[in-house]
Amino acid sequence: MVMSFLRTSIAVLGLASALLSAASPSARPSEAPRAASRMHTYFIAADEVAWDFAPRGRALTGAATRSIDDADSVRRTTYLKAIYREYTDDTFTTLKPRSPAWEHLGMLGPLLRAEVGDTIRVVYRNNTNGFFSMHPHGLAYDKASEGALYNDGTLDADKRDDRIPPGASHVYLWTVPPRAGPGPHDPSSVLWMYHSHFVEPTDMNTGLLGPIIVSASGSARPDGSPTDVDREFVAAFAIYDETASAYVDKNIVLNSVRAANLKVTDPGLRRLHLMYSINGFIDGNLPLLTMKKGERVRWYLMSNSNDEDVHGAHWHGQTAVAGGMRTDTVPLAPMGMTVADMIPDGVGTWLFHCHVNDHFEGGMQALFRVVP
């Protein structure tokens, strides 16, 4: 009888343990497998462009900005940049147009999408006069597709991806294993980024970065958007230090009449050439982000890599859920990447900005609109 009681007790405890494990968030059922993984091919070039951070003028949000002193009064907003742009095929003769929904990406490179289990193939061309590359965060790759130059013990073919010469091309292959997809407490899609990593600080200040969105397997529509989201926005809170750009000499001559008086390392000159941008736009020049009341809106937020790229992304009039918390301000460290889900309920035009005082006053401001 004693043995029978013990066996019964052990069975009951085992059942209780199984039920508790099933209820634990970390023990959620695995993602539903799809019939087959997919290869996503993108044709992307690094192109030199004249980029205007304020194409429609200054102070468009109507919010207070830093007082314009004598030095700022001669400041211009157009700089020579290198940015990633998408083409229709490997001839790199025809730019692939951006859809209206993604015009707000601005200076950012094209959006790359995949689900867990897929592969991203990038046919890359360097159309600039410098050495640049493509390096992804979060995804898996071998040494021939890392796109970062350092002493890793590799030679020959495994080093060619690290610094692509002017006019040359390279094919990068990046896979999307489960560890690149949403974690136990993430929403159905997560954000990564890619950027040039030849001379990483210089390359990013020159303008070479873009977003990657990875969705859980079987959770996306044919266009790659998550099935549980109605609208998506990507916002990069990025300070561009134009004195650290690959084109610093040309840009200082172009944009500062005081170049003869100040060295590149002078803090006063650097201040003139710090651009406090969202997707490469300042002072409300970001295309108006529009959504409907009650929609499921997903925001993908990221930041640049400078010391000052510590941001507080703040929405007026709405709240969001980020990292399981209800908030209206999401903190971003340098190279930060995070996701916030919002169901807007306040109709109107609202301010979207960085809550760090210097950044706000420097022009890191935009507007978004919620319509009925």
C-alpha distance (Angstrom), angle and dihedral (degrees) to the residues before:
residue distance angle dihedral
M1 . . .
V2 3.79 . .
M3 3.81 92.0 .
S4 3.81 90.9 48.3
F5 3.82 90.4 52.0
L6 3.81 91.5 49.8
R7 3.80 93.1 49.6
T8 3.81 90.4 49.7
S9 3.82 92.0 48.7
I10 3.80 92.5 49.3
A11 3.81 91.0 50.0
V12 3.82 91.4 50.6
L13 3.81 92.0 48.5
G14 3.80 90.4 48.7
L15 3.80 91.5 51.9
A16 3.82 91.4 48.6
S17 3.79 91.0 49.6
A18 3.79 91.4 50.8
L19 3.81 91.3 50.3
L20 3.81 91.7 50.0
S21 3.80 91.4 49.1
A22 3.79 91.1 50.9
A23 3.82 90.1 52.7
S24 3.80 93.8 50.8
P25 3.86 115.2 102.4
S26 3.80 90.4 -138.5
A27 3.79 90.3 58.5
R28 3.78 98.2 53.7
P29 3.81 116.5 147.2
S30 3.79 112.4 -86.8
E31 3.78 120.2 -99.7
A32 3.78 116.2 -76.8
P33 3.82 106.6 -102.6
R34 3.80 119.3 -123.8
A35 3.76 124.6 -134.2
A36 3.82 91.3 -106.2
S37 3.79 140.2 -6.7
R38 3.79 118.6 -113.4
M39 3.78 136.7 -133.9
H40 3.82 113.3 -135.1
T41 3.81 112.1 -160.3
Y42 3.80 122.3 -162.9
F43 3.81 128.8 -178.0
I44 3.80 106.0 -148.4
A45 3.79 130.7 172.0
A46 3.77 132.9 -171.6
D47 3.81 102.3 -127.4
E48 3.79 131.9 -174.5
V49 3.81 111.8 -125.8
A50 3.79 138.7 166.7
W51 3.82 100.8 -117.4
D52 3.81 122.0 -161.7
F53 3.82 112.2 -156.1
A54 3.82 90.6 -164.9
P55 3.83 108.4 31.6
R56 3.82 93.3 159.9
G57 3.80 97.5 42.3
R58 3.81 136.3 -95.7
A59 3.82 135.5 -56.1
L60 3.81 94.4 19.9
T61 3.82 95.0 155.3
G62 3.80 92.3 59.6
A63 3.82 90.0 -131.8
A64 3.79 121.5 128.8
T65 3.80 116.4 -83.6
R66 3.79 134.1 -178.6
S67 3.78 114.1 -64.5
I68 3.78 111.8 -100.4
D69 3.79 109.3 -119.7
D70 3.80 128.6 -170.1
A71 3.79 92.8 -84.7
D72 3.81 93.4 49.8
S73 3.78 92.1 47.4
V74 3.80 90.4 74.2
R75 3.79 93.6 43.5
R76 3.78 118.9 120.3
T77 3.79 127.5 -160.2
T78 3.83 103.4 -144.3
Y79 3.80 118.8 96.5
L80 3.77 136.2 171.6
K81 3.81 105.4 -108.8
A82 3.80 139.3 173.1
I83 3.80 111.7 -134.6
Y84 3.79 136.6 169.7
R85 3.82 115.1 -106.2
E86 3.79 130.4 -179.2
Y87 3.82 123.8 -125.1
T88 3.79 132.0 -165.4
D89 3.83 97.0 -118.2
D90 3.79 145.2 -9.7
T91 3.80 93.6 -76.2
F92 3.82 87.7 73.9
T93 3.78 91.5 -148.2
T94 3.82 101.3 117.5
L95 3.79 123.9 50.5
K96 3.79 114.3 -136.0
P97 3.82 106.4 -122.7
R98 3.78 118.6 -122.2
S99 3.78 116.9 -122.3
P100 3.83 116.0 -117.3
A101 3.82 89.2 -109.7
W102 3.82 90.4 63.5
E103 3.81 102.5 37.5
H104 3.79 87.1 103.7
L105 3.83 89.4 72.1
G106 3.79 86.1 83.9
M107 3.80 110.8 166.2
L108 3.81 93.3 5.9
G109 3.78 119.3 106.1
P110 3.82 120.9 -106.9
L111 3.79 118.4 -64.0
L112 3.82 112.2 -102.3
R113 3.81 116.9 -155.4
A114 3.79 135.2 -170.0
E115 3.78 142.8 148.7
V116 3.78 125.4 -128.5
G117 3.81 106.9 -77.7
D118 3.81 95.0 31.6
T119 3.80 131.1 111.1
I120 3.80 127.3 -132.8
R121 3.79 116.3 -148.1
V122 3.80 116.8 -168.2
V123 3.79 120.4 -169.0
Y124 3.78 99.9 -159.5
R125 3.81 129.2 -164.6
N126 3.79 125.4 -173.4
N127 3.81 106.7 -142.8
T128 3.81 93.9 169.5
N129 3.81 132.4 91.3
G130 3.82 93.3 -115.0
F131 3.80 139.4 63.7
F132 3.82 114.4 -90.2
S133 3.81 138.5 155.6
M134 3.83 143.8 -175.7
H135 3.81 121.9 -109.1
P136 3.85 123.6 176.2
H137 3.78 129.1 -149.5
G138 3.80 120.7 -139.2
L139 3.81 98.6 6.1
A140 3.82 126.3 102.9
Y141 3.82 123.0 -110.0
D142 3.77 142.4 156.1
K143 3.80 124.0 -119.7
A144 3.82 92.1 -89.1
S145 3.83 90.0 62.5
E146 3.81 103.7 36.6
G147 3.80 95.2 98.2
A148 3.82 94.9 -155.5
L149 3.79 127.4 114.7
Y150 3.81 117.1 -139.0
N151 3.82 139.6 112.9
D152 3.79 99.7 -73.4
G153 3.79 97.4 146.0
T154 3.80 95.4 -108.0
L155 3.80 128.2 126.0
D156 3.80 142.8 -166.8
A157 3.83 113.1 -9.2
D158 3.79 93.2 18.4
K159 3.82 90.9 57.7
R160 3.80 99.7 47.0
D161 3.81 92.9 83.4
D162 3.81 92.7 57.7
R163 3.82 99.2 72.9
I164 3.78 118.1 14.6
P165 3.83 110.7 -160.1
P166 3.81 122.7 -131.4
G167 3.80 110.6 -73.9
A168 3.82 94.1 12.2
S169 3.81 129.9 116.9
H170 3.80 137.0 -148.1
V171 3.81 135.9 -175.8
Y172 3.81 115.2 -132.2
L173 3.83 120.0 -162.2
W174 3.81 117.2 -162.1
T175 3.80 123.4 176.3
V176 3.81 127.5 -153.9
P177 3.82 110.9 -137.2
P178 3.83 122.1 176.6
R179 3.82 91.1 -91.6
A180 3.83 88.1 63.2
G181 3.80 92.0 54.7
P182 3.80 133.7 72.4
G183 3.80 116.6 -49.2
P184 3.81 126.3 -136.7
H185 3.81 93.8 -80.0
D186 3.81 98.5 33.4
P187 3.80 126.2 103.2
S188 3.81 119.4 -109.8
S189 3.83 93.2 -78.4
V190 3.80 135.0 34.4
L191 3.78 136.6 -162.2
W192 3.79 129.1 -118.3
M193 3.78 129.1 164.7
Y194 3.79 139.2 -142.1
H195 3.79 127.9 -151.1
S196 3.79 143.4 158.6
H197 3.81 113.1 -79.8
F198 3.82 105.4 -176.8
V199 3.81 92.7 101.9
E200 3.78 94.8 -2.6
P201 3.85 102.5 -163.5
T202 3.81 92.0 45.5
D203 3.80 93.9 43.2
M204 3.80 94.8 52.1
N205 3.80 93.9 46.2
T206 3.80 86.7 50.4
G207 3.83 87.8 60.6
L208 3.82 107.4 -101.1
L209 3.82 107.9 139.8
G210 3.79 137.0 103.7
P211 3.84 143.7 169.0
I212 3.81 133.4 -93.7
I213 3.82 120.6 -165.2
V214 3.81 117.6 -162.4
S215 3.80 120.1 -169.2
A216 3.78 129.2 -164.2
S217 3.81 113.4 -94.6
G218 3.79 111.7 -81.3
S219 3.82 93.7 7.0
A220 3.82 101.0 102.9
R221 3.79 137.1 80.5
P222 3.82 121.4 -121.7
D223 3.83 89.5 -89.7
G224 3.82 90.2 55.5
S225 3.80 97.9 -108.3
P226 3.83 116.9 132.4
T227 3.80 113.5 -99.2
D228 3.82 92.3 -132.9
V229 3.83 94.2 56.6
D230 3.82 129.8 75.2
R231 3.81 100.0 -168.0
E232 3.82 136.7 13.7
F233 3.79 133.8 -159.2
V234 3.82 131.1 -175.3
A235 3.81 117.9 -154.7
A236 3.81 123.2 -177.5
F237 3.81 112.6 -165.4
A238 3.78 96.6 -155.4
I239 3.78 133.3 166.9
Y240 3.80 108.8 -157.0
D241 3.79 112.7 -154.1
E242 3.78 101.1 -155.8
T243 3.82 90.8 -170.6
A244 3.84 86.4 64.8
S245 3.82 95.4 47.2
A246 3.80 123.9 112.1
Y247 3.82 85.7 -117.8
V248 3.80 97.2 49.6
D249 3.81 95.7 126.2
K250 3.80 94.6 51.2
N251 3.79 93.6 42.5
I252 3.79 97.2 49.7
V253 3.80 90.5 51.2
L254 3.81 89.0 47.5
N255 3.81 97.7 45.5
S256 3.80 110.7 28.2
V257 3.78 128.8 58.4
R258 3.81 86.7 -171.4
A259 3.81 94.8 63.6
A260 3.80 91.4 107.2
N261 3.83 91.5 57.8
L262 3.81 99.9 43.7
K263 3.78 133.9 55.3
V264 3.80 120.5 -132.8
T265 3.81 88.6 -110.8
D266 3.80 93.7 53.2
P267 3.84 110.0 114.5
G268 3.79 90.3 -139.6
L269 3.80 92.3 58.0
R270 3.81 92.3 44.1
R271 3.80 89.9 53.1
L272 3.79 90.0 56.7
H273 3.78 90.4 55.1
L274 3.81 103.0 44.8
M275 3.79 108.8 110.7
Y276 3.83 113.1 -159.9
S277 3.77 99.6 -156.4
I278 3.79 146.0 164.9
N279 3.82 107.3 -147.1
G280 3.80 88.9 -18.8
F281 3.82 95.7 -51.9
I282 3.81 129.0 109.8
D283 3.80 136.5 -168.2
G284 3.82 97.0 21.5
N285 3.81 97.4 -47.4
L286 3.82 92.9 125.4
P287 3.83 107.1 111.6
L288 3.80 108.6 -96.5
L289 3.82 109.6 -88.6
T290 3.81 106.6 -138.2
M291 3.81 129.0 -169.5
K292 3.78 138.7 158.9
K293 3.77 126.7 -108.2
G294 3.80 109.6 -97.5
E295 3.80 95.8 18.6
R296 3.79 120.2 135.2
V297 3.81 101.1 -115.0
R298 3.80 123.0 -173.0
W299 3.80 119.8 -160.4
Y300 3.81 120.1 -160.9
L301 3.81 108.5 -160.0
M302 3.81 126.9 -168.3
S303 3.80 140.0 162.4
N304 3.80 140.4 -148.6
S305 3.81 126.5 -109.9
N306 3.82 106.4 -108.8
D307 3.81 122.2 115.4
E308 3.80 89.6 -108.4
D309 3.82 93.5 52.0
V310 3.81 93.0 106.2
H311 3.79 106.0 122.4
G312 3.78 144.4 175.2
A313 3.82 108.4 -150.0
H314 3.80 104.9 -152.7
W315 3.82 132.6 -174.4
H316 3.79 122.3 -159.9
G317 3.78 118.2 -140.0
Q318 3.84 98.1 10.6
T319 3.79 142.0 66.7
A320 3.80 131.4 -144.1
V321 3.80 139.7 -167.4
A322 3.81 115.8 -117.0
G323 3.79 124.1 168.0
G324 3.79 89.9 -4.0
M325 3.82 92.2 -57.5
R326 3.79 131.3 111.8
T327 3.79 109.4 -125.4
D328 3.79 146.0 141.1
T329 3.83 95.4 -149.5
V330 3.81 123.6 56.4
P331 3.83 118.2 -164.2
L332 3.80 118.9 -136.0
A333 3.80 126.0 -168.0
P334 3.83 121.3 -161.8
M335 3.83 107.9 -61.8
G336 3.80 88.6 9.7
M337 3.81 119.0 163.8
T338 3.79 123.2 -173.2
V339 3.80 143.3 149.0
A340 3.82 129.0 -131.2
D341 3.80 126.2 -172.0
M342 3.80 119.8 -149.7
I343 3.80 136.1 -177.2
P344 3.81 101.0 -166.1
D345 3.80 114.6 -142.5
G346 3.80 103.5 166.2
V347 3.81 113.2 83.6
G348 3.80 115.2 -146.2
T349 3.80 144.4 63.1
W350 3.79 113.0 -56.3
L351 3.79 140.0 -172.6
F352 3.83 119.8 -109.7
H353 3.79 114.0 -172.2
C354 3.77 150.4 133.2
H355 3.79 112.2 -84.5
V356 3.81 94.5 -148.7
N357 3.79 102.3 109.0
D358 3.81 98.6 -133.9
H359 3.79 91.3 47.2
F360 3.80 93.8 47.9
E361 3.81 92.0 48.5
G362 3.80 90.5 44.4
G363 3.81 92.0 59.8
M364 3.83 107.0 -90.3
Q365 3.80 90.3 144.2
A366 3.80 137.0 118.1
L367 3.79 140.2 164.6
F368 3.80 132.3 -121.8
R369 3.78 129.5 -172.3
V370 3.80 132.5 -146.2
V371 3.80 114.0 -159.5
P372 3.84 126.9 -166.9
